[in-house]
Amino acid sequence: MGRPPLGQHFLIDPSVIQREVAYAQVTKDDIVLEIGPGKGSITCALAEKAGQVIAIEIDPQLVEQLRSKLPKNVTLISADALSVDFHSIPRFTKIVSNLPYEISSPIMFKFLQTEFSVAILIFQKDFAQRLVALPGTKEYSRLTVGVSYKAQCRILETVSRKCFDPIPRVDSAIVELKPHRKPPFQVEDEQFFFELTKQLFNHRRKKIRYTIKSRYRDIEDLPFLDQRVEDLSPQQIGELSDLLRHHL
């Protein structure tokens, strides 16, 4: 069974749309990926600046409405963006999207597995704050660690809920994401690092020793065992990952 249709909040404020496109510094040399074009407001603004726009929309009704209004340099794909192989579409250079709230986390991890120069993304404000959170805060999460390892992330501005239709319950934020040319710290096995991070944050209120003991085995000569993962920096989690991997 497929994922149920997503409720989208369409960005309707022209000034916010123009600023989002401007942040990306789109030129005719760019192929821009947009997830969830909705009614096409951002898509059309992008098409004026970009060489090509690739728009992926899951809602068949919206796809039909879009077909007759989009410029010729827009390729419209009717599909769930989470199931689209990004390597099967034209290689995009930038990503600009007002993302459906329900897919924010999985689509972010998917973005981080691909190559692009910059992404300008609108997220729910509390999700955006998780992307840039500091250790020791309630917003600090597995997502924070994964994003900081893969990219430089910053919040550019807050967007009022009144800029959307229908009006959501919370404000949003425009986020800039720039992939690192090389990670800010090294880990020997990225897959192991991300899996350990996931396991530790699944039990974020437990001391690290208990999660490692239950998930892997009882190992005493590791650092940070009496701390909680929410108090460790991404680099410290990376250090723990390498040492644990050596033990195993």
C-alpha positions as CSV (number, residue, x, y, z in Angstrom):
1,M,0.0,0.0,0.0
2,G,1.4,3.4,-0.9
3,R,1.7,6.4,1.3
4,P,-1.5,8.4,1.7
5,P,-1.8,11.7,-0.2
6,L,0.0,14.6,1.4
7,G,-1.7,17.7,2.7
8,Q,0.2,20.7,1.2
9,H,0.2,24.3,2.3
10,F,0.8,26.4,-0.8
11,L,3.1,29.4,-0.5
12,I,1.0,32.4,-1.8
13,D,3.1,35.4,-0.8
14,P,4.8,36.7,-4.0
15,S,7.6,38.5,-2.0
16,V,8.5,35.3,-0.1
17,I,8.6,33.4,-3.4
18,Q,10.9,35.9,-5.0
19,R,13.2,35.9,-2.0
20,E,13.4,32.1,-1.9
21,V,14.4,32.0,-5.6
22,A,16.8,34.9,-5.1
23,Y,18.6,33.1,-2.2
24,A,19.4,30.2,-4.6
25,Q,21.0,32.6,-7.0
26,V,19.6,30.6,-9.9
27,T,21.0,31.2,-13.4
28,K,20.4,29.8,-16.9
29,D,23.3,27.4,-16.2
30,D,21.2,25.7,-13.4
31,I,18.9,22.7,-13.5
32,V,16.7,23.1,-10.4
33,L,14.8,20.4,-8.6
34,E,11.5,21.3,-6.9
35,I,9.6,18.9,-4.7
36,G,5.9,19.5,-4.4
37,P,5.3,22.3,-6.9
38,G,1.6,22.4,-5.8
39,K,0.0,25.1,-7.9
40,G,3.2,26.2,-9.6
41,S,3.9,29.6,-8.1
42,I,7.5,28.8,-7.1
43,T,8.0,26.7,-10.3
44,C,7.1,29.5,-12.6
45,A,9.4,31.9,-10.7
46,L,12.2,29.4,-11.0
47,A,11.6,28.8,-14.7
48,E,12.2,32.5,-15.4
49,K,15.7,32.2,-14.0
50,A,16.8,28.6,-14.6
51,G,17.8,26.7,-17.7
52,Q,15.6,23.8,-16.6
53,V,13.3,23.0,-13.7
54,I,12.4,19.4,-12.7
55,A,9.2,19.4,-10.6
56,I,8.0,16.3,-8.8
57,E,4.4,16.3,-7.7
58,I,2.6,13.4,-6.0
59,D,-1.0,14.7,-6.3
60,P,-2.5,13.6,-9.7
61,Q,-5.1,16.4,-9.6
62,L,-2.4,19.0,-9.1
63,V,-0.3,17.4,-11.9
64,E,-3.2,17.9,-14.3
65,Q,-3.7,21.5,-13.3
66,L,0.1,22.2,-13.7
67,R,0.5,20.6,-17.2
68,S,-1.3,23.5,-18.9
69,K,0.3,26.4,-17.1
70,L,4.0,25.5,-16.7
71,P,6.6,26.9,-19.1
72,K,8.4,24.7,-21.6
73,N,11.6,24.5,-19.6
74,V,9.8,22.7,-16.8
75,T,9.8,18.9,-16.7
76,L,6.9,17.7,-14.6
77,I,7.1,14.3,-13.0
78,S,4.0,12.7,-11.5
79,A,5.4,10.6,-8.6
80,D,6.2,10.3,-4.9
81,A,9.6,12.1,-4.5
82,L,10.6,9.6,-1.9
83,S,10.4,6.8,-4.4
84,V,12.0,8.6,-7.3
85,D,15.6,7.6,-8.1
86,F,17.3,11.0,-8.3
87,H,20.0,9.4,-10.5
88,S,17.3,8.6,-13.1
89,I,16.3,12.2,-13.7
90,P,18.5,15.0,-15.3
91,R,21.3,15.9,-12.9
92,F,20.2,18.9,-11.0
93,T,22.5,21.6,-9.6
94,K,20.2,23.2,-7.1
95,I,17.1,22.4,-5.0
96,V,14.4,25.0,-4.3
97,S,11.2,23.7,-2.6
98,N,8.4,24.5,-0.2
99,L,8.3,21.0,1.2
100,P,5.3,19.1,2.5
101,Y,5.7,18.8,6.2
102,E,5.0,15.1,6.3
103,I,8.1,14.2,4.3
104,S,10.6,16.8,5.7
105,S,12.8,14.3,7.5
106,P,13.1,11.5,4.9
107,I,13.4,13.9,2.0
108,M,16.2,15.7,3.8
109,F,18.2,12.5,4.3
110,K,17.6,11.7,0.6
111,F,18.9,15.1,-0.4
112,L,22.1,14.5,1.6
113,Q,22.8,11.4,-0.4
114,T,22.9,13.3,-3.7
115,E,25.2,16.0,-5.2
116,F,24.1,19.6,-5.6
117,S,25.6,23.0,-4.9
118,V,22.9,24.6,-2.7
119,A,19.3,23.9,-1.5
120,I,16.9,26.6,-0.4
121,L,14.1,24.9,1.4
122,I,11.0,25.9,3.4
123,F,10.3,23.8,6.4
124,Q,8.0,24.0,9.4
125,K,9.9,26.3,11.8
126,D,10.4,23.7,14.6
127,F,11.8,21.3,12.0
128,A,14.2,24.0,10.8
129,Q,15.4,24.6,14.4
130,R,16.2,20.9,14.7
131,L,18.5,21.2,11.7
132,V,20.7,23.8,13.4
133,A,20.3,22.8,17.1
134,L,23.2,22.6,19.6
135,P,24.0,19.7,21.8
136,G,22.2,19.8,25.1
137,T,19.0,21.3,23.7
138,K,15.7,19.5,23.2
139,E,15.8,20.2,19.4
140,Y,19.2,18.4,19.0
141,S,18.5,15.1,17.2
142,R,19.8,12.4,14.9
143,L,18.8,14.8,12.1
144,T,21.0,17.5,13.5
145,V,24.0,15.2,13.6
146,G,23.4,13.8,10.0
147,V,23.0,17.2,8.5
148,S,26.0,18.7,10.2
149,Y,28.2,15.9,9.0
150,K,27.0,16.3,5.4
151,A,26.3,20.0,5.0
152,Q,26.5,23.5,6.3
153,C,23.0,24.6,7.3
154,R,21.5,27.9,8.4
155,I,18.1,29.5,8.8
156,L,17.7,32.5,6.5
157,E,14.3,33.8,7.7
158,T,11.1,33.0,9.4
159,V,8.0,32.9,7.2
160,S,4.6,33.7,8.8
161,R,1.9,31.0,8.6
162,K,-0.3,33.7,6.9
163,C,1.9,33.4,3.8
164,F,0.3,30.0,3.1
165,D,-3.0,28.6,1.9
166,P,-4.5,26.9,3.7
167,I,-3.0,28.5,6.8
168,P,-0.9,26.0,8.8
169,R,-0.9,25.9,12.6
170,V,2.7,27.0,12.8
171,D,5.2,29.4,11.2
172,S,7.8,28.2,8.7
173,A,11.4,29.0,7.9
174,I,13.6,29.3,4.9
175,V,16.7,27.1,5.2
176,E,19.9,27.2,3.2
177,L,21.8,23.9,2.8
178,K,25.3,23.7,1.3
179,P,27.0,20.3,1.1
180,H,30.5,20.1,2.6
181,R,33.3,19.5,0.1
182,K,34.6,17.2,2.8
183,P,33.1,16.4,6.2
184,P,34.1,18.6,9.1
185,F,35.4,15.4,10.8
186,Q,36.3,12.0,9.6
187,V,34.6,8.6,10.4
188,E,36.0,5.3,9.2
189,D,32.6,3.9,8.3
190,E,29.8,6.3,7.5
191,Q,27.1,3.7,7.5
192,F,28.1,2.5,11.0
193,F,28.3,6.1,12.2
194,F,24.7,6.9,11.0
195,E,23.3,3.6,12.4
196,L,24.9,4.2,15.8
197,T,23.6,7.7,15.8
198,K,20.1,6.4,15.1
199,Q,20.3,3.8,17.9
200,L,21.6,6.3,20.4
201,F,18.9,8.9,19.7
202,N,16.2,6.2,19.8
203,H,17.2,6.0,23.5
204,R,18.3,9.6,24.0
205,R,17.4,9.7,27.7
206,K,19.5,6.6,28.5
207,K,23.1,6.7,29.3
208,I,25.1,5.6,26.3
209,R,26.5,2.5,28.0
210,Y,23.0,0.9,28.2
211,T,22.2,1.5,24.6
212,I,25.6,0.0,23.5
213,K,25.2,-2.9,25.8
214,S,21.7,-3.8,24.6
215,R,22.4,-3.1,20.9
216,Y,26.0,-4.3,20.6
217,R,27.7,-5.7,23.7
218,D,29.0,-4.7,27.1
219,I,32.2,-2.7,26.5
220,E,33.8,-0.7,29.3
221,D,36.8,1.0,27.8
222,L,34.9,3.5,25.6
223,P,34.5,7.2,26.2
224,F,31.2,9.0,27.0
225,L,29.6,5.8,28.4
226,D,28.0,7.7,31.4
227,Q,26.7,10.6,29.2
228,R,23.6,10.8,27.1
229,V,23.9,11.2,23.3
230,E,22.1,14.5,23.4
231,D,25.1,16.0,25.3
232,L,27.7,14.9,22.7
233,S,28.8,16.9,19.7
234,P,28.6,15.2,16.3
235,Q,32.4,14.9,16.3
236,Q,32.3,13.1,19.7
237,I,29.6,10.7,18.3
238,G,32.0,10.1,15.4
239,E,34.9,9.4,17.8
240,L,32.7,6.9,19.7
241,S,31.6,5.3,16.4
242,D,35.2,4.6,15.3
243,L,36.2,3.2,18.7
244,L,33.1,1.0,19.0
245,R,33.7,-0.3,15.5
246,H,37.2,-1.3,16.4
247,H,35.9,-3.3,19.4
248,L,33.4,-5.1,17.2
